[in-house]
Amino acid sequence: YPRQLTLNTGGEQAYLFVHDQDSHSAKWLGEYGEENKKIYADFHGVRRLVSQGKIMPHQTNYRWLFKNSHLIDGYIYLRYQNTMDSKLLGYHNEMYNMEDYKDILNKKDKIYDNKCSKVFISIHLSLFTITPTTRLLKP
């Protein structure tokens, strides 16, 4: 049956709403990000990177939620729902708590922050050592 969909910041389908902050950070990453670095996001974050930031899908990865998240080498893109609601969404809209990933983010450097959307970076040097860069860029 057809279903009515209201795109706003609340309700059951809120994860589909693209906040201005998400769009701005995706565009920023598309313009200033290094093409050879992978961008990790949740499933709907990847969709924003492609649609808003004009980033090629092969540059993105949403499967980091499930395995080897400690081996992330590249950018982590967090959108409104990740930062404000503390939720990550998987491919089948399964919810994950951002608290479960805070140790990963604590080892990364924040290079973009517009209060609702953030970008982190790390450089994986070996299987056992992760050394983040030490730069901070303003939007």
N, C-alpha and C positions, 0 to 999 in steps of 0.2 A: 504494500500500500504506500502511496506517496506520503511523505512526511514533511511537515512544515519546519523550516530551519530558520531560526532567528540568530543572526550573527551579532552578538553583543558580548560584553565582558563577563557575564554571569550565566548561570544555568548549565544544563547538561552538555551543550555543545560549545562551551566557552573556549575549549582548546583549539577550535577552528578559527577563532577571531585573530586577526593579525594586528597586533598593537603597533603604533607608530614607532615605539622604541625598538621592537623586534626588526622592523623594516630598516630603521636607521643603522642598527648594528650589523645586519646582514649586508647592507650596501657598503658600510665601512670596511668590513672584512673582505668583500669582493674587490674593493678598490685597493686596499693596503696589504691584504694578506699575501703570503708567498704561495705561488701556484703549486710548488712541489711539496707543500705540507698538507697533510690530511686534516679535515675539519670534523670533529666529533660533536654530535648533537643527539637529542632524542629524535624520534621519527618525525614529528611535526616541525621540529627545528630544522631538520634537513630540508623539508619542503619550503620553509621560509628562505633558507640560504639559496636554494635553486631559483625560486620565484622572485624574491626581492633583491638578492645579492648577485644574481646572474652567475652563480657558481656552478660549475659542472658537477653532475651527480657523482661521477667517479672520484671527485675530490672529497666526498663526504663519507661518514660512517656513523650509523646509529647502532650497530651491533656491539659497540663497546660496553653497553649496559650489561651485557650478559657474560662476556669472557675477556680475560686479559686486560681489564681496564687499568691495571697498574703499568701496562706497557705503552700507554698513550704517548705518541710522538707527534706533536702538531698543535692545533688549536682546539679548544673546547668552546662551543657556542652555547650560551644559555639564554633562553628566551623568557618572556614574562612569566609564564606558568612555572618554569623551573625556579626562578628567583623569588617571585612573590607568593606563589602557592606551594613551593617546595615539592613539586611533582615532576617526574620524568615520565614520558609516555613511550611505550614500546610500539612495535609494528601493529599489533592487534589491540591497541589502546589500553594495554595493561598498564597499571600505575605502579611507579617505583618512587620511593621516598628519597628526596635529595639528601637527607641526613646520612643515608647509606653510602654516599659518594663524597662526603665532605673531606675525608682523608686524601682522596685523589686531588681535589681542588686545592687543598692546603699545600700541596707540593708543586703547584703551578703558579705562574705569575699572571696577574690580571693586567691586560694591556688595553682594555676598553670597558667602560662602565657608564651607562646612562641611567643608572638607578634601577631599571627594570630589565635590562638585558646586558649580558656581560660576555667578554671574550677573554679566555685564558690561553697561555702558551706554555709548552714544555719542549725540551729537546731530550730525547731518549738516547743516552750515550752507550749504554750496554744493557744486557738483560738484568743487571743487578743495581745499576746506578742511574738515577734520574736527576739531572741537573737543570733547573729552570733558568731561563735568561733573566736579566735584571733590567728590563726596560719598561717604561710606562708611557703610553701614548695617549693623548687626549683626543676626543672625537672632533 
